[in-house]
């Protein structure tokens, strides 16, 4: 099992991470983002990968931290701020690659409401 991979110069941790940040849990063609977790400042494709590979609880980014670059586009390597990601309409503002809109169901695991 691949537990880490260098993607666009960033080390991304997860289960079977591919070269565009897909993992064993989320691996559709549009599952191409990694999230920098606030608690450890490490990149992961999803909360499940973080849960499996870290021994600490995940922390959510607070609203006053939403200008932090914390989303990595697996297609081009652009790092989006949280605000940029939340308002991008599920597409990278740099390369226009589509992101999975279903990720919105998990925003509460990453970002303060």
Phi and psi in degrees as GROMACS dihedral restraints (atoms count N, CA, C in turn):
[ dihedral_restraints ]
;  ai    aj    ak    al  type     phi  dphi    fc
    3     4     5     6     1   -84.5    20    10
    4     5     6     7     1   114.4    20    10
    6     7     8     9     1  -101.1    20    10
    7     8     9    10     1    -7.0    20    10
    9    10    11    12     1  -157.7    20    10
   10    11    12    13     1   152.0    20    10
   12    13    14    15     1  -152.1    20    10
   13    14    15    16     1   140.2    20    10
   15    16    17    18     1   -82.0    20    10
   16    17    18    19     1   119.6    20    10
   18    19    20    21     1  -128.9    20    10
   19    20    21    22     1   117.4    20    10
   21    22    23    24     1    50.8    20    10
   22    23    24    25     1    40.2    20    10
   24    25    26    27     1    83.1    20    10
   25    26    27    28     1     0.0    20    10
   27    28    29    30     1  -114.5    20    10
   28    29    30    31     1   138.3    20    10
   30    31    32    33     1   -81.6    20    10
   31    32    33    34     1   118.4    20    10
   33    34    35    36     1  -110.0    20    10
   34    35    36    37     1   126.0    20    10
   36    37    38    39     1  -100.0    20    10
   37    38    39    40     1   141.4    20    10
   39    40    41    42     1   166.2    20    10
   40    41    42    43     1   178.0    20    10
   42    43    44    45     1   -86.3    20    10
   43    44    45    46     1   114.0    20    10
   45    46    47    48     1    56.2    20    10
   46    47    48    49     1    48.4    20    10
   48    49    50    51     1   -67.1    20    10
   49    50    51    52     1   131.1    20    10
   51    52    53    54     1   -97.1    20    10
   52    53    54    55     1  -174.3    20    10
   54    55    56    57     1   -76.4    20    10
   55    56    57    58     1    -1.3    20    10
   57    58    59    60     1  -122.3    20    10
   58    59    60    61     1    18.9    20    10
   60    61    62    63     1    81.6    20    10
   61    62    63    64     1     7.9    20    10
   63    64    65    66     1   -68.7    20    10
   64    65    66    67     1   155.8    20    10
   66    67    68    69     1  -135.5    20    10
   67    68    69    70     1  -177.2    20    10
   69    70    71    72     1   -63.6    20    10
   70    71    72    73     1   -26.4    20    10
   72    73    74    75     1   -88.6    20    10
   73    74    75    76     1   -38.2    20    10
   75    76    77    78     1  -132.5    20    10
   76    77    78    79     1   108.5    20    10
   78    79    80    81     1  -141.6    20    10
   79    80    81    82     1    30.1    20    10
   81    82    83    84     1   -77.3    20    10
   82    83    84    85     1   167.8    20    10
   84    85    86    87     1   -57.0    20    10
   85    86    87    88     1   -25.6    20    10
   87    88    89    90     1  -101.0    20    10
   88    89    90    91     1     7.0    20    10
   90    91    92    93     1   -86.8    20    10
   91    92    93    94     1    73.8    20    10
   93    94    95    96     1  -126.1    20    10
   94    95    96    97     1    41.9    20    10
   96    97    98    99     1  -127.3    20    10
   97    98    99   100     1   154.7    20    10
   99   100   101   102     1  -122.5    20    10
  100   101   102   103     1   150.0    20    10
  102   103   104   105     1  -115.5    20    10
  103   104   105   106     1   131.8    20    10
  105   106   107   108     1   -82.0    20    10
  106   107   108   109     1   118.4    20    10
  108   109   110   111     1   -80.5    20    10
  109   110   111   112     1   132.4    20    10
  111   112   113   114     1   -59.6    20    10
  112   113   114   115     1   -39.7    20    10
  114   115   116   117     1   -63.1    20    10
  115   116   117   118     1   -34.3    20    10
  117   118   119   120     1  -129.7    20    10
  118   119   120   121     1    -4.7    20    10
  120   121   122   123     1    60.5    20    10
  121   122   123   124     1    24.6    20    10
  123   124   125   126     1  -102.9    20    10
  124   125   126   127     1   150.1    20    10
  126   127   128   129     1   -88.3    20    10
  127   128   129   130     1   135.5    20    10
  129   130   131   132     1  -139.7    20    10
  130   131   132   133     1   148.5    20    10
  132   133   134   135     1   -69.4    20    10
  133   134   135   136     1   -28.1    20    10
  135   136   137   138     1  -162.4    20    10
  136   137   138   139     1   169.4    20    10
  138   139   140   141     1   -65.0    20    10
  139   140   141   142     1   -31.3    20    10
  141   142   143   144     1   -65.3    20    10
  142   143   144   145     1   -42.4    20    10
  144   145   146   147     1   -62.4    20    10
  145   146   147   148     1   -42.8    20    10
  147   148   149   150     1   -60.7    20    10
  148   149   150   151     1   -45.9    20    10
  150   151   152   153     1   -60.1    20    10
  151   152   153   154     1   -39.2    20    10
  153   154   155   156     1   -74.7    20    10
  154   155   156   157     1   -30.1    20    10
  156   157   158   159     1  -107.9    20    10
  157   158   159   160     1    -9.1    20    10
  159   160   161   162     1  -121.0    20    10
  160   161   162   163     1   149.9    20    10
  162   163   164   165     1  -100.9    20    10
  163   164   165   166     1    18.9    20    10
  165   166   167   168     1  -126.7    20    10
  166   167   168   169     1   159.7    20    10
  168   169   170   171     1   -74.7    20    10
  169   170   171   172     1   145.7    20    10
  171   172   173   174     1   -71.8    20    10
  172   173   174   175     1   146.7    20    10
  174   175   176   177     1  -111.9    20    10
  175   176   177   178     1   148.8    20    10
  177   178   179   180     1   -92.9    20    10
  178   179   180   181     1   149.9    20    10
  180   181   182   183     1   -74.1    20    10
  181   182   183   184     1   131.3    20    10
  183   184   185   186     1   -79.5    20    10
  184   185   186   187     1   158.5    20    10
  186   187   188   189     1   -57.3    20    10
  187   188   189   190     1   -33.2    20    10
  189   190   191   192     1   -75.4    20    10
  190   191   192   193     1     0.0    20    10
  192   193   194   195     1  -110.2    20    10
  193   194   195   196     1    10.6    20    10
  195   196   197   198     1   -71.5    20    10
  196   197   198   199     1    -3.5    20    10
  198   199   200   201     1   -92.6    20    10
  199   200   201   202     1     4.5    20    10
  201   202   203   204     1   -77.4    20    10
  202   203   204   205     1   130.9    20    10
  204   205   206   207     1   -68.2    20    10
  205   206   207   208     1   111.6    20    10
  207   208   209   210     1  -138.5    20    10
  208   209   210   211     1     7.9    20    10
  210   211   212   213     1  -127.2    20    10
  211   212   213   214     1   127.7    20    10
  213   214   215   216     1  -108.3    20    10
  214   215   216   217     1   122.8    20    10
  216   217   218   219     1   -75.9    20    10
  217   218   219   220     1   121.2    20    10
  219   220   221   222     1   -71.5    20    10
  220   221   222   223     1   -18.3    20    10
  222   223   224   225     1   -79.7    20    10
  223   224   225   226     1   -46.8    20    10
  225   226   227   228     1  -119.6    20    10
  226   227   228   229     1   -13.2    20    10
  228   229   230   231     1    89.6    20    10
  229   230   231   232     1     1.2    20    10
  231   232   233   234     1   -62.3    20    10
  232   233   234   235     1   135.4    20    10
  234   235   236   237     1  -101.0    20    10
  235   236   237   238     1   116.4    20    10
  237   238   239   240     1   -92.9    20    10
  238   239   240   241     1   143.3    20    10
  240   241   242   243     1   -70.2    20    10
  241   242   243   244     1   165.1    20    10
  243   244   245   246     1   -62.6    20    10
  244   245   246   247     1   -44.7    20    10
  246   247   248   249     1   -58.1    20    10
  247   248   249   250     1   -43.0    20    10
  249   250   251   252     1   -61.4    20    10
  250   251   252   253     1   -43.7    20    10
  252   253   254   255     1   -64.8    20    10
  253   254   255   256     1   -45.6    20    10
  255   256   257   258     1   -66.0    20    10
  256   257   258   259     1   -20.0    20    10
  258   259   260   261     1  -112.6    20    10
  259   260   261   262     1    13.2    20    10
  261   262   263   264     1   -88.2    20    10
  262   263   264   265     1     0.4    20    10
  264   265   266   267     1    56.1    20    10
  265   266   267   268     1    40.4    20    10
  267   268   269   270     1    59.2    20    10
  268   269   270   271     1    38.8    20    10
  270   271   272   273     1  -148.8    20    10
  271   272   273   274     1   139.5    20    10
  273   274   275   276     1   -63.6    20    10
  274   275   276   277     1   127.3    20    10
  276   277   278   279     1   -68.6    20    10
  277   278   279   280     1   -16.1    20    10
  279   280   281   282     1   -88.7    20    10
  280   281   282   283     1   -52.2    20    10
  282   283   284   285     1  -111.9    20    10
  283   284   285   286     1    -6.0    20    10
  285   286   287   288     1    69.0    20    10
  286   287   288   289     1    10.5    20    10
  288   289   290   291     1   -62.6    20    10
  289   290   291   292     1   142.3    20    10
  291   292   293   294     1   -78.6    20    10
  292   293   294   295     1   139.4    20    10
  294   295   296   297     1  -105.2    20    10
  295   296   297   298     1   159.9    20    10
  297   298   299   300     1   -72.3    20    10
  298   299   300   301     1   113.6    20    10
  300   301   302   303     1   -66.0    20    10
  301   302   303   304     1   -19.9    20    10
  303   304   305   306     1   -65.9    20    10
  304   305   306   307     1   -16.6    20    10
  306   307   308   309     1   -60.1    20    10
  307   308   309   310     1   -23.9    20    10
  309   310   311   312     1   -57.6    20    10
  310   311   312   313     1   -27.3    20    10
  312   313   314   315     1   -64.1    20    10
  313   314   315   316     1   -19.0    20    10
  315   316   317   318     1  -109.0    20    10
  316   317   318   319     1     5.0    20    10
  318   319   320   321     1   -54.1    20    10
  319   320   321   322     1   -36.3    20    10
  321   322   323   324     1   -63.0    20    10
  322   323   324   325     1   -18.8    20    10
  324   325   326   327     1   -80.6    20    10
  325   326   327   328     1   -17.0    20    10
  327   328   329   330     1  -116.7    20    10
  328   329   330   331     1   -36.3    20    10
  330   331   332   333     1  -127.9    20    10
  331   332   333   334     1   139.0    20    10
  333   334   335   336     1   -62.1    20    10
  334   335   336   337     1   140.4    20    10
